[in-house]
């Protein structure tokens, strides 16, 4: 069964019926557990059917069959597939061993808890769907009575079943396999983050120097959920930046490429042509919140032209023997993700190198300033400035600039969309295409089917997501820290600004 198929409820009912009718005479506890799971799946099926009604009205206007409700149904389908595999194992053990092993019984309890929590999530999704025929209203208000009540339900939900043995169950392949070591890393890192050296040693001993997290999924789940609710934004910043630490850089091998160089762009007067006037547009110099006079970008290309910034491989010779190709017509303008609070282009170089090499094009990636030290609109000011700078310096980037593609993930997707709106409202050249990956386009916690997925997200949990959104939009965020999860909800704001929430 494909993970993208509709949930195969009838298949799991058939398997459960086989177990209860033919295999459970001497194991009434197993029979009871299986019958309980059948009842839960019937409830899950009812909720899935309610969500499926007229689900296409929430699809993209481009005709793409995708929206948050469809994503939830696919998660249900993946859960059903996992449970079918579990019940097949139960049938096999009964037929070959005559009993069900303790580890399989433990798995049955784990997946039973996961089903219960997914029922809770779908109940919220049904409530959201019944209250509006839009994914988002024209002017979302996270402090309205109904939205705040739904947000409280989200906050109070016990999501520990999603962070133990079933961690990342809705993912597949390497994406799922890497989540367990990442979760152990987060739990262990929280033990040594902050506090005195004696406190750190005590926490490490209590966790068995992280062995308890490796050996006991329940302890790991409790720690991860506690971190997501209680840890401040500085913890998230430091943990997500670990991928850029020196020791990671030493063991991580990037795909080889001819040009991958950092460029410092100093802020100075800059003008670009308007599309509707002969008078040039004067690009605003980034000035909000922090006193920073430049921005760093990364230029990536698997070739070099004569006018490109950086140096070639002949710098130690008296004469250059390079064969310079003509500039490429296409350039990618990339903006990295990181929840607005962490990372630089360095965290994304692996796939950026691959893109540039396989597509044979240059890429420019912006290292914008991060919240909460530099909240909105600072990052947008910097990205927009670099975009305008690029329009004036195509030869230095190895491109003619005939075609511009803007790409961004998560927070980067937000900044790409907002920068595009800036180009439109200021009548300057627009990008030719956008590639937005899981873009954060609404900067407030407004319950939606896609936002409900954060309740099972292995990396960006509800509490951390809420803190990231608030840190970006609130200029006084640092003055009100530390904040509890309840304070994060109460202090959240709804700002009607298309450049913040495009």
C-alpha positions in Angstrom: 0.0 0.0 0.0 1.4 3.4 -1.0 1.7 6.0 1.8 -0.2 8.4 -0.4 -3.2 6.1 -0.7 -6.4 6.7 1.2 -6.4 4.9 4.6 -7.2 1.2 4.1 -9.5 0.8 7.1 -11.3 -2.3 5.8 -8.0 -4.1 5.6 -7.1 -3.5 9.2 -10.7 -4.5 10.3 -10.2 -7.8 8.4 -6.9 -8.6 10.1 -8.2 -7.7 13.5 -11.3 -9.9 13.0 -9.0 -12.8 12.0 -7.1 -12.3 15.2 -10.1 -12.1 17.5 -12.0 -15.0 15.9 -9.2 -17.5 15.5 -6.3 -16.7 17.7 -7.3 -15.1 21.0 -9.1 -18.0 22.9 -6.2 -18.3 25.4 -5.4 -14.6 25.5 -8.4 -12.5 26.5 -6.1 -9.4 27.2 -4.9 -9.4 23.6 -8.5 -9.8 22.3 -9.5 -6.9 24.5 -6.7 -4.7 23.2 -7.4 -5.6 19.6 -11.1 -4.9 19.9 -10.3 -1.5 21.6 -8.1 -0.6 18.6 -10.9 -1.5 16.2 -13.2 0.9 18.1 -10.5 3.6 17.8 -10.0 3.1 14.1 -13.8 3.3 13.5 -13.8 6.7 15.2 -10.7 7.7 13.2 -12.5 6.6 10.0 -15.6 8.7 10.9 -13.4 11.8 11.4 -11.5 11.1 8.2 -14.7 10.9 6.3 -15.9 14.2 7.7 -12.7 15.9 6.7 -12.8 14.4 3.2 -16.2 16.0 2.4 -15.7 18.8 -0.2 -12.0 18.7 0.6 -11.1 19.9 -2.9 -12.4 23.4 -2.1 -9.3 24.0 -0.1 -6.9 23.0 -2.9 -4.6 25.4 -4.7 -6.2 27.5 -7.4 -3.6 26.1 -9.7 -5.3 22.7 -9.6 -2.8 21.0 -7.4 -4.6 18.6 -5.1 -2.9 19.6 -1.8 -3.9 21.2 1.4 -3.5 20.7 5.1 -6.6 18.5 5.4 -5.2 16.2 2.7 -1.9 16.1 4.6 -3.8 14.9 7.8 -5.6 12.2 5.8 -2.2 11.0 4.5 -0.9 10.8 8.0 -3.9 8.7 8.9 -3.1 6.4 5.9 0.5 6.1 7.1 -0.6 5.2 10.6 -3.0 2.6 9.3 -0.2 1.1 7.2 2.1 0.8 10.3 -0.7 -0.8 12.3 -1.5 -3.3 9.5 2.2 -4.3 9.7 1.9 -4.7 13.5 -1.2 -6.9 13.3 0.5 -9.0 10.6 3.3 -9.6 13.0 0.8 -10.5 15.7 -0.8 -13.1 13.5 2.5 -14.5 12.5 3.7 -14.9 16.1 0.5 -16.6 17.1 0.6 -19.0 14.2 4.3 -19.9 14.7 5.0 -19.4 18.4 1.5 -19.7 19.9 1.9 -16.5 21.8 2.6 -12.8 21.3 6.0 -11.5 22.5 6.3 -8.8 25.1 8.0 -6.4 22.7 5.1 -6.7 20.2 2.6 -6.1 23.0 4.5 -3.0 24.0 4.3 -1.9 20.3 0.5 -2.4 20.4 0.2 -0.1 23.4 2.4 2.5 21.7 0.4 2.6 18.5 -2.8 2.6 20.5 -1.7 5.8 22.2 -0.7 7.3 18.8 -4.2 6.5 17.4 -5.8 8.2 20.4 -3.8 11.3 19.9 -4.4 11.4 16.2 -8.1 11.2 17.0 -7.7 14.3 19.2 -6.0 16.1 16.3 -8.6 15.1 13.8 -11.4 16.3 16.2 -9.7 19.7 16.2 -9.5 19.6 12.4 -13.2 18.8 12.1 -14.0 21.7 14.4 -11.8 24.1 12.4 -13.4 22.8 9.1 -16.9 23.2 10.4 -16.3 26.8 11.5 -15.1 28.2 8.2 -14.9 27.4 4.5 -11.4 29.0 4.2 -8.1 27.7 5.4 -7.4 31.2 6.7 -9.7 34.3 7.0 -8.7 37.5 5.2 -7.6 38.9 8.6 -6.7 36.1 11.0 -6.9 37.0 14.7 -5.1 34.7 17.0 -6.6 36.5 20.0 -10.3 36.0 19.0 -12.2 33.9 21.5 -12.7 30.9 19.2 -9.1 30.9 18.0 -7.7 31.3 21.5 -9.8 28.4 22.7 -8.6 26.2 19.9 -5.0 27.2 20.6 -5.4 26.3 24.3 -6.6 22.8 23.2 -3.6 22.5 21.0 -1.3 23.6 23.9 -2.8 21.3 26.4 -2.8 18.1 24.3 -0.5 15.4 25.5 1.7 14.6 22.5 4.2 12.3 24.1 3.1 9.3 22.1 4.4 11.0 19.0 7.9 11.3 20.4 8.8 7.8 21.6 8.9 4.7 19.5 6.6 6.2 16.9 8.8 9.3 16.4 8.4 10.5 12.8 6.1 7.7 11.9 4.5 9.8 9.2 7.9 10.3 7.5 9.7 7.8 5.4 13.2 6.6 4.5 16.2 8.6 5.7 13.9 11.4 6.9 12.5 9.1 9.6 15.7 7.3 10.4 17.5 10.5 11.2 14.9 11.8 13.6 15.7 9.4 16.5 19.4 10.4 16.8 18.3 14.1 16.4 15.8 13.7 19.2 18.4 12.1 21.5 20.7 15.0 20.6 18.1 17.5 21.6 17.3 15.8 24.9 21.0 15.4 25.8 21.8 19.0 24.7 19.1 20.3 27.0 20.8 18.6 30.0 24.0 20.6 29.4 22.5 23.8 28.2 22.7 26.7 30.8 23.1 26.4 34.5 26.2 25.6 36.6 28.7 22.9 35.8 27.5 20.9 38.8 24.0 21.1 37.6 25.0 19.9 34.2 26.9 16.9 35.7 23.9 16.1 37.8 21.5 16.1 34.8 23.9 14.0 32.8 24.1 11.4 35.6 20.3 11.3 35.9 20.0 10.6 32.2 22.7 8.0 32.3 24.9 10.2 30.1 22.1 10.0 27.5 21.8 6.2 27.7 18.3 6.5 29.2 17.2 8.4 26.1 18.7 5.8 23.8 17.3 2.8 25.8 13.9 4.1 26.9 11.7 5.8 24.2 9.2 6.9 26.9 11.8 8.9 28.8 13.0 10.4 25.5 9.4 11.4 24.6 8.8 13.1 28.0 12.1 15.0 27.7 11.4 16.2 24.2 7.9 17.4 25.0 9.1 19.1 28.2 11.8 20.9 26.2 9.3 22.0 23.5 7.1 23.5 26.2 9.6 25.0 28.6 12.8 25.8 26.8 13.3 29.5 25.7 14.1 30.7 22.2 17.8 30.9 22.9 17.9 27.1 23.4 16.3 26.6 20.0 18.7 29.0 18.4 21.7 27.2 19.8 20.5 23.7 19.1 19.5 24.4 15.5 22.8 26.1 14.9 24.7 23.0 16.0 24.8 21.9 12.3 27.2 24.8 11.7 29.6 24.1 14.5 33.2 23.4 13.7 33.1 19.8 14.8 30.2 19.1 12.4 32.0 20.9 9.6 35.1 18.7 10.1 33.1 15.4 9.7 30.7 16.6 7.1 31.8 16.4 3.4 30.2 18.9 1.0 29.8 18.1 -2.7 32.8 19.6 -4.5 32.2 22.7 -6.5 34.4 25.3 -8.2 32.9 28.4 -6.5 31.5 28.7 -3.0 32.6 32.0 -1.5 31.3 34.4 1.0 30.7 38.0 -0.1 30.2 41.0 2.2 27.8 43.5 0.7 28.1 47.0 2.4 25.0 49.1 2.5 25.2 52.1 0.2 22.9 54.2 -2.0 21.4 51.9 -4.6 19.0 52.6 -7.4 17.3 50.1 -9.8 15.0 50.7 -12.8 11.3 50.8 -12.4 9.0 48.9 -14.7 6.4 51.7 -14.9 8.6 54.9 -14.9 11.8 56.3 -16.2 12.7 57.4 -12.7 14.8 54.8 -10.8 13.6 53.3 -7.6 15.8 54.2 -4.6 16.4 51.0 -2.6 15.9 51.6 1.2 19.0 50.8 3.2 18.2 48.3 6.1 18.0 50.3 9.2 15.6 48.8 11.7 16.5 47.4 15.2 20.2 46.9 14.8 23.2 49.0 13.7 24.6 46.7 11.0 26.3 48.2 7.9 26.5 45.1 5.7 25.1 41.7 4.9 26.8 38.4 4.0 25.9 36.3 1.0 27.2 33.1 -0.4 27.9 32.8 -4.1 27.8 29.2 -5.3 28.6 27.9 -8.8 30.3 25.0 -10.5 32.1 27.3 -13.0 33.8 30.7 -13.1 33.3 33.5 -15.6 35.9 36.3 -16.1 33.8 38.8 -14.1 32.7 36.6 -11.3 33.5 37.6 -7.7 36.0 35.4 -5.8 39.2 33.9 -7.2 39.9 31.1 -9.6 42.3 28.1 -9.0 45.2 29.9 -10.7 46.0 32.4 -8.0 49.4 30.9 -7.3 50.5 31.1 -11.0 51.9 33.9 -13.0 49.3 33.6 -15.7 45.7 32.3 -15.6 45.0 29.2 -17.7 41.3 28.9 -16.9 38.8 28.5 -19.6 35.9 30.8 -18.8 32.4 29.9 -20.0 29.8 32.4 -20.9 27.6 33.7 -18.1 24.5 31.5 -17.5 21.0 32.9 -18.3 19.5 31.5 -15.1 20.3 32.5 -11.5 18.7 31.2 -8.2 18.2 33.7 -5.4 18.1 31.6 -2.2 16.9 32.4 1.3 17.5 29.8 4.0 15.1 28.7 6.7 15.6 28.3 10.4 12.4 29.6 12.1 13.7 33.3 11.7 15.9 32.7 14.7 18.7 30.4 13.6 21.1 29.1 10.9 22.8 30.7 7.9 23.4 29.5 4.3 26.1 27.2 5.8 23.5 24.8 7.0 22.1 24.5 3.5 25.3 24.3 1.4 24.9 20.5 0.9 21.9 20.8 -1.4 22.8 24.2 -2.7 26.1 22.7 -4.0 24.1 19.9 -5.6 21.6 22.3 -7.2 24.3 24.4 -8.7 26.3 21.5 -10.0 23.5 19.5 -11.5 21.7 22.6 -13.0 24.9 24.3 -14.0 23.8 27.7 -12.7 24.9 30.2 -10.1 23.1 30.6 -6.7 23.3 33.5 -4.3 22.1 32.8 -0.8 21.5 35.5 1.8 22.6 35.4 5.4 20.0 37.7 6.9 19.9 39.0 10.5 18.0 36.8 12.9 15.3 37.3 15.5 14.7 38.0 18.3 17.7 40.4 18.3 16.7 41.6 14.8 12.9 41.1 14.5 10.6 42.0 11.6 11.2 43.9 9.3 15.0 43.7 9.5 15.4 40.3 7.7 13.0 41.4 4.9 14.9 44.8 4.5 18.2 42.9 4.0 16.8 40.3 1.6 15.1 42.9 -0.5 18.3 45.0 -0.5 20.4 42.0 -1.7 17.8 41.2 -4.4 18.0 44.8 -5.7 21.8 44.6 -5.5 21.8 41.4 -7.5 19.7 43.2 -10.3 22.7 45.6 -10.7 25.5 43.0 -10.5 24.5 40.1 -12.6 28.0 39.8 -14.3 29.7 39.5 -10.9 27.5 36.5 -10.2 28.2 34.7 -13.4 24.8 35.3 -14.9 23.0 37.4 -17.5 20.0 37.5 -15.2 17.7 36.6 -18.0 15.7 34.3 -15.7 15.5 34.7 -11.9 14.2 32.0 -9.7 13.7 32.7 -5.9 13.7 29.8 -3.6 13.2 29.5 0.2 12.2 27.0 2.8 10.2 27.7 6.0 11.2 31.2 7.2 13.1 31.6 3.9 9.9 30.9 2.0 8.2 33.7 3.9 11.0 36.2 3.0 10.9 35.1 -0.6 7.2 35.7 -0.9 7.5 39.0 1.0 10.4 40.2 -1.2 8.3 39.3 -4.3 5.5 41.5 -3.0 8.0 44.3 -2.4 9.1 44.1 -6.1 5.5 44.2 -7.2 4.4 47.2 -5.0 7.6 49.1 -5.9 7.3 48.4 -9.6 10.7 46.8 -10.0 11.6 43.6 -11.8 9.9 40.6 -10.4 11.4 37.1 -10.2 10.3 34.8 -13.0 9.4 31.9 -10.6 9.2 31.1 -6.9 10.0 27.8 -5.2 8.5 27.8 -1.7 9.1 24.8 0.5 6.8 24.6 3.6 6.8 28.4 3.7 5.7 30.1 7.0 3.3 32.5 5.4 1.2 33.4 8.5 3.2 34.9 11.4 0.9 34.1 14.2 -0.3 30.8 15.7 -3.6 30.4 13.9 -5.0 26.8 14.2 -5.1 25.3 10.7 -4.9 21.7 9.5 -1.3 22.2 8.4 -0.3 23.9 11.7 -1.8 20.9 13.6 0.9 18.8 12.1 3.4 20.6 14.4 1.9 18.5 17.2 3.8 15.5 15.8 6.7 17.3 14.1 10.1 15.8 15.2 12.0 19.1 14.9 9.6 22.1 15.0 7.2 21.3 17.8 4.2 23.4 18.8 6.0 25.3 21.7 9.1 26.0 19.6 7.0 27.1 16.6 5.0 29.5 18.8 8.2 31.0 20.2 9.8 31.4 16.7 6.7 33.2 15.3 6.5 35.5 18.3 10.2 36.3 18.3 10.0 37.4 14.7 7.0 39.6 14.9 7.4 41.2 18.4 10.0 43.9 18.7 9.9 43.7 22.5 10.2 40.0 22.7 13.6 40.0 24.5 12.3 42.4 27.1 9.6 40.0 28.1 11.7 36.8 28.4 11.7 34.3 29.9 8.2 33.4 28.8 6.1 30.4 29.7 4.1 28.6 27.0 0.9 30.2 28.4 2.5 33.6 28.2 3.5 32.9 24.6 -0.1 32.4 23.7 -1.4 35.4 25.7 1.2 37.8 24.3 0.9 36.6 20.7 -0.3 39.4 18.3 -2.2 39.6 15.1 -0.5 42.1 12.8 -2.3 43.0 9.5 0.8 43.4 7.4 1.1 41.5 4.0 4.9 41.8 4.1 5.0 40.0 7.5 2.4 37.4 6.6 2.3 37.2 2.8 
